[in-house]
Amino acid sequence: MLNYFRETQEARFATRARRIYGYVSVGFVVAVGVLVIAGLAPVWTSWTILGVSCVLDAFLTRKWIREDALRAYRSDRAG
């Protein structure tokens, strides 16, 4: 399990674009939360955005792990 957590963290921060995506994603969720707390958006919006964000993050992280593993395997085989 610890190996999985390490791989997911490495995959999320492997490139600059992935780090930027992570920060933008968190910022968006926090912004919607602030709007809900301020009363400018309905509560269901917050839960929907949070759920979509979690599903998208899980999908992208698994995709990135597979890509990184395949890239590492191919570089080991080539060299």
NUKE-711342 format. One record per residue (C-alpha): residue in one letter; z negated, y, x negated. Coordinates in Angstrom, 1 decimal. Example, Ala and Ser with C-alpha at 12.3 -4.5 7.8 and 13.67 -1.06 7.14 Angstrom:
2
+------+--------+--------+--------+
! resn !      w !      v !      u !
+------+--------+--------+--------+
!    A !   -7.8 !   -4.5 !  -12.3 !
!    S !   -7.1 !   -1.1 !  -13.7 !
+------+--------+--------+--------+
END
This chain:
79
+------+--------+--------+--------+
! resn !      w !      v !      u !
+------+--------+--------+--------+
!    M !    0.0 !    0.0 !    0.0 !
!    L !   -0.8 !    2.4 !   -2.8 !
!    N !    2.6 !    1.6 !   -4.3 !
!    Y !    4.3 !    2.6 !   -1.0 !
!    F !    2.4 !    5.9 !   -0.9 !
!    R !    3.4 !    6.7 !   -4.5 !
!    E !    7.0 !    5.9 !   -3.8 !
!    T !    7.1 !    8.1 !   -0.7 !
!    Q !    5.5 !   11.0 !   -2.5 !
!    E !    7.9 !   10.6 !   -5.4 !
!    A !   10.9 !   10.5 !   -3.0 !
!    R !    9.7 !   13.6 !   -1.1 !
!    F !    9.4 !   15.7 !   -4.3 !
!    A !   12.3 !   14.2 !   -6.4 !
!    T !   14.7 !   17.1 !   -6.0 !
!    R !   14.4 !   20.8 !   -5.3 !
!    A !   16.2 !   20.4 !   -2.0 !
!    R !   13.8 !   17.8 !   -0.8 !
!    R !   10.8 !   20.0 !   -1.7 !
!    I !   12.4 !   23.0 !    0.1 !
!    Y !   12.9 !   20.8 !    3.2 !
!    G !    9.2 !   19.8 !    3.1 !
!    Y !    8.0 !   23.4 !    2.9 !
!    V !   10.4 !   24.5 !    5.7 !
!    S !    9.3 !   21.6 !    7.9 !
!    V !    5.6 !   22.4 !    7.5 !
!    G !    6.2 !   26.1 !    8.0 !
!    F !    8.1 !   25.5 !   11.2 !
!    V !    5.4 !   23.2 !   12.6 !
!    V !    2.7 !   25.8 !   11.7 !
!    A !    4.7 !   28.6 !   13.2 !
!    V !    5.1 !   26.8 !   16.5 !
!    G !    1.4 !   26.0 !   16.4 !
!    V !    0.6 !   29.7 !   16.0 !
!    L !    2.8 !   30.6 !   18.9 !
!    V !    1.0 !   28.0 !   21.1 !
!    I !   -2.4 !   29.3 !   20.0 !
!    A !   -1.3 !   32.9 !   20.7 !
!    G !   -0.1 !   31.9 !   24.2 !
!    L !    3.5 !   32.6 !   23.6 !
!    A !    4.7 !   29.0 !   23.9 !
!    P !    3.6 !   26.1 !   26.1 !
!    V !    1.5 !   23.4 !   24.6 !
!    W !    4.0 !   20.6 !   25.2 !
!    T !    6.4 !   22.5 !   22.8 !
!    S !    3.9 !   22.0 !   20.0 !
!    W !    3.5 !   18.3 !   20.6 !
!    T !    7.3 !   17.8 !   20.9 !
!    I !    8.0 !   19.7 !   17.6 !
!    L !    5.2 !   17.8 !   15.8 !
!    G !    6.6 !   14.4 !   17.1 !
!    V !   10.2 !   15.2 !   16.2 !
!    S !    9.1 !   16.5 !   12.8 !
!    C !    7.1 !   13.2 !   12.1 !
!    V !   10.0 !   11.0 !   13.1 !
!    L !   12.5 !   13.0 !   11.1 !
!    D !   10.3 !   13.0 !    8.0 !
!    A !    9.8 !    9.3 !    8.2 !
!    F !   13.5 !    8.6 !    8.6 !
!    L !   14.5 !   10.9 !    5.8 !
!    T !   11.8 !    9.6 !    3.5 !
!    R !   12.8 !    6.0 !    4.0 !
!    K !   16.5 !    7.0 !    3.4 !
!    W !   15.5 !    8.8 !    0.2 !
!    I !   13.5 !    5.8 !   -1.1 !
!    R !   16.5 !    3.5 !   -0.6 !
!    E !   18.8 !    6.0 !   -2.3 !
!    D !   16.5 !    6.5 !   -5.2 !
!    A !   15.9 !    2.7 !   -5.6 !
!    L !   19.6 !    2.0 !   -5.5 !
!    R !   20.3 !    4.8 !   -8.1 !
!    A !   17.6 !    3.4 !  -10.4 !
!    Y !   18.9 !   -0.1 !  -10.0 !
!    R !   22.5 !    1.0 !  -10.8 !
!    S !   21.4 !    3.0 !  -13.8 !
!    D !   19.4 !    0.0 !  -15.2 !
!    R !   22.4 !   -2.3 !  -14.7 !
!    A !   24.8 !    0.2 !  -16.3 !
!    G !   22.7 !    0.9 !  -19.4 !
+------+--------+--------+--------+
END
